[in-house]
Amino acid sequence: MWEVIKFAYKYGIVIIADEVYQNNVYGSHKFVSFKKAVCTVEDPYKHVSLVSFNSISKGYTGECGVRGGYMEFHNFDKDVLAQIHKIRDACSVNAAGSIAVAVLCNPPSYENCSKETADQFFKERDTILSRLAKKAQMTVQVLNQCKNIECPDIGGAMYAFPRVNLPQSVLDLAKKADQEPSEYFCREMLEATGIITVPGSGFGQNPDTYHFRMSLLLWDPNEFEEMLMKMKKFINKYFTKHT
């Protein structure tokens, strides 16, 4: 983070920090906000401009349809903020989104609501986060048992981004089909299993490397495990055929 802050300051770049997964952190990993990093770095770098985002669309709430969120502007000129306020005032925010963001910023606790409400909130939140953490661990374990797959530790969020080592035979088939290789592989898996994954080509993967992204959102752990076993069976069979 320090390197990003110093680079941004040197070249006059605004840092935009998407921190919607700040609660989705697993294992020994810890969330550190960019705001904290900017405020604790030495001069002159602490004067870099920063916009921090949070939203109810992700995290443990996952209320994508409500479309509620907020931005915090740090180290911005007052004239710039005045223009941002004009844009904000011109926007129409519905009641549901406003209520949801208020709850996101001030969630139930034993200080602001009844014990029953707070107990229910903590139970639901912790259940969601613990299931995601369990499925993240399960995903890494299963995918690393697959041929030609390398899946790094999932430290947070709700996705896996494994690397697929595609042999030349598959690269040739992808070229013949006029498809990017990771897209070709994802289509092959979709047609064989019904499992939808997203090609890594949409996420800026390094040259001559191939990936796919999959989510951890299938709610039932047993169904999720079944899906992983189905994926493992396909991958091992696929790369046994294409060696």
N, C-alpha and C positions, 0 to 999 in steps of 0.2 A: 504493500500500500504506500509505503514511504516513497518508493521509486516512482509510482504513478503521480503522487502529489508533486514531487520535485520536477518531474517532466512537464506536468501541466502548468506549473508556475513558470518554468523557463520559457515555454512557448506561448503563454497567454491563453491556455485552453481551459474551458469550463469543464469540471468533472461532473458527470451525470451518474449518480449511484442508484442503481435499481436494487433496493433492499427488501423486496417483498418476501424473501425467504429467510428473514432474520430469525424466525422461530423454528424453522425446519433445519436444525443443525444436529448432527448425529455423532455418537461416539465421543472422542476426546476433542473434537473440533469446537471452537468457540466463535460466536459472532462478534465482530468488532465493527462498529459503524464508521463510515468515512468521516462523519462529523467529528467523532472522537479523535480519529487519526489526524485530521486537519487541525483541530484545536490543541493537540499536544505535540505537533511537530515544531521544530525550531523556526525562528525567523530566517528569512522572509517568507518561507513556504506556507506558514499558517494563514497567509492572506489570499491564498488561491480561492477562486470562486467555486462553489459546490451547490449542486441541486440533488437532494435526496428524495427518493420516491418510496411510497408504501401503498399497498392496495389490499382491498378485501377479495380481489380476484384470485389470489394465490395464498401462500402461507397455509395455515391450518383452517382458514375459513373457506376458501375456495368458492366464493360466491361470484362466479364469473358473470352471470347475467345481471347482477345488480349494478355493476360498473361504478364503484366508489373507490376513491383513493385521495391522496394528498401529495403535495410537493413542499419541501422546505428549501428556501433559498438562503445561502450563507455567503457572506462576503460579496454582496452585490451593491452596486451604486444605487443610491436612493431614486435617481431618475429612471433607472432600469426597473426597479421594483414598482414604481408608479405605473409604468406601462403594463407590467404583469398584472397589477391590481385591476387595471381597466379591462383586460382580457377576462380576468376572473369574474368581474362584476357583470360582464356581458353574457356569461355562460348561464344556462338554465340547469339547475341541479334538482333532480326529483327528490321527493320526500324519502323514499326507500334508501336511496344512495346516501343521503345526508345522515339518516339514522344509523346506517351500517358503519359509516366512517366514524361517527361519534362513539359507537361501541368499540370499534377497532382501537381508537385512541384512548378510550377509558373503559376497558373491559370490566366485567363483573368482578367484584372482590368482596371480602368480608367487611370492608369499610364502607362500601357504597351501595350494598344491596343486602337482601336477606341471606342467611346461611344456606338455605335450601337452593336459592338461585346460584350462589357462588359455588356450592358443592357440585351442582349439575354442570356448570360451565367448566370447572377444572377437570371433571370426569370426562366430558366430551373432548375437550382440548387435548388432554393427556392421552386419551385413547387413540385419537387421530395421529398424533405425533409418534406414539410408540409403535403403532402399526406401520407407519411409513418407515421408521427406523429399522424395524424387523424386516420389511420387504426390501429395503436397500441392502441390508446385509445378505439376505437370501439371494438377491439378484447377482451380487458380486460373486458369491460362492458358486452358483450354478453356471453363470456365463464363463467363468474361468475354468470350468470343467469341459468346455466346448472346444472343438478343434478350431484353430485359426482365430480365436477370440481372445482379446486382452481387455479386461474390464478393471479400471482403477477403482480404488475405494470411493464410495459415494459419501462425501462429507456433509451434504446438505441438499436442500431443494427436494424435488420429487421426480427426478429423471436419472437414467443411466446413459452413458455415452461410450459404449464399448468400441474398441478398434477391431476392424475385421481385416485380417491378412488375406487378401484375395489372390489366388494363384493366377498365373498367366492365362490359363484356359478360361477362367471366368472373365478376366479383363477383355479377352478376345470376343467372348460372347456379348459382353456389354457394348463393345465397339460395333459389332455387327448389328446389334439392335438399336444403335444410335442413342444409347443411354449412358449417363454418367455411372461409373461402376457401383458406387454405393446405392444409387437409386435402383440399379438393376438388381442388386442383391435383395434390397427391401421388397421389390416387386415379386421376386422369386419366393421369398418367405411368405408374403401375403397370399399368393396364389396357392401355395402348398398347405398353409396352416390357418389362414384367416386372421393372422396376427398383424396388426398395423404398427409399423415403426416408421420413423422419419429419417430419410437419408442424411448422412453427415455433411453432404455437400452444401446444405443450406446454413451451416454454422461455421464456415471459415476453417475447415480442416486443412492441415498442412499438405503441401504438394505430395502426390504419390502415397497418400494415406487415405484409408477409407473407414467410415464409422456409420453407426446408426444410433438414433436416440429413441428410447422407450420410456414410458412413464411408469410410475409406481402406484397409479391411482385406482387400479382395480381393487375394490374395497375388501372383499372377503379374502383372507389370507390363504385359505385352501384353494380357492379358484385361482388366485395369483400363482400359487405353487404349481397347479396343474398347467397353467399357461407357460410357465418357465420350463417345465418338463417337456411340453410340446415343442417349444422353441429349441431346447437342447437336442431333442431327437432329430428335428429337421436339420439343424446346423451340422451335427456330426455325420448324418447321412449325406448331406450335401457336399461336405468337404472330403468325404471318403470317395465319393463319385468324382469330384473335381480335384484331383491331386496333381 
